[in-house]
Amino acid sequence: MLTQDFQQLIIFFICSVFILLIAAGMYCRQRSNAYIGTGRVNDIEAWYLRANIAWVSTACLSLALVIRFI
């Protein structure tokens, strides 16, 4: 059994990772939208792909935690 302080540390770490992944996804999506109309298709696709990777990572992490704690 883990101590109460260590459990709180793990919960804080997981919440921090969620917040950072969501912020990264939002930032990458905003950068992708900023390049629309400039003709820089490669940059649009690169930032859009990074945003999708952040969202998929967040979904996988949440699914793994839900399965773990069921």
C-alpha positions in Angstrom: 0.0 0.0 0.0 1.3 3.4 -0.9 1.5 6.2 1.7 -1.0 9.0 1.6 1.6 11.6 0.6 2.9 9.5 -2.2 -0.6 8.9 -3.5 -1.2 12.7 -3.5 2.1 13.2 -5.4 1.1 10.7 -8.0 -2.4 12.3 -8.4 -0.8 15.8 -8.7 1.7 14.5 -11.3 -1.1 12.9 -13.4 -3.2 16.0 -13.2 -0.2 18.1 -14.3 0.4 15.8 -17.3 -3.3 16.1 -18.3 -3.2 19.9 -18.1 0.1 20.1 -20.0 -1.2 17.7 -22.8 -4.4 19.7 -23.2 -2.5 23.0 -23.3 -0.1 21.6 -25.9 -3.0 20.4 -28.0 -4.7 23.7 -27.8 -1.5 25.6 -28.6 -0.7 23.4 -31.6 -4.3 23.7 -33.0 -4.0 27.5 -32.6 -0.7 27.6 -34.4 -2.2 25.4 -37.2 -5.1 27.8 -37.6 -2.7 30.8 -37.6 -1.0 29.5 -40.8 -4.3 29.2 -42.7 -4.3 31.6 -45.7 -0.5 32.0 -45.8 0.1 29.1 -48.3 2.3 27.3 -45.8 0.6 24.0 -46.1 3.5 22.0 -44.6 3.4 24.1 -41.4 -0.4 23.8 -41.2 -0.2 20.0 -41.5 2.7 19.7 -39.1 1.0 21.7 -36.3 -2.3 20.0 -36.9 -0.5 16.6 -36.6 1.1 17.7 -33.3 -2.3 18.8 -32.0 -3.8 15.4 -32.9 -0.9 13.6 -31.2 -1.5 15.6 -28.0 -5.2 14.8 -28.0 -4.7 11.1 -28.7 -2.1 10.9 -26.0 -4.5 12.5 -23.5 -7.2 10.1 -24.5 -4.9 7.1 -24.2 -3.7 8.2 -20.8 -7.2 8.8 -19.5 -8.3 5.4 -20.8 -5.4 3.7 -19.2 -6.1 5.3 -15.9 -9.8 4.5 -16.1 -9.0 0.8 -16.8 -6.4 0.8 -14.0 -8.8 2.2 -11.4 -11.9 0.2 -12.3 
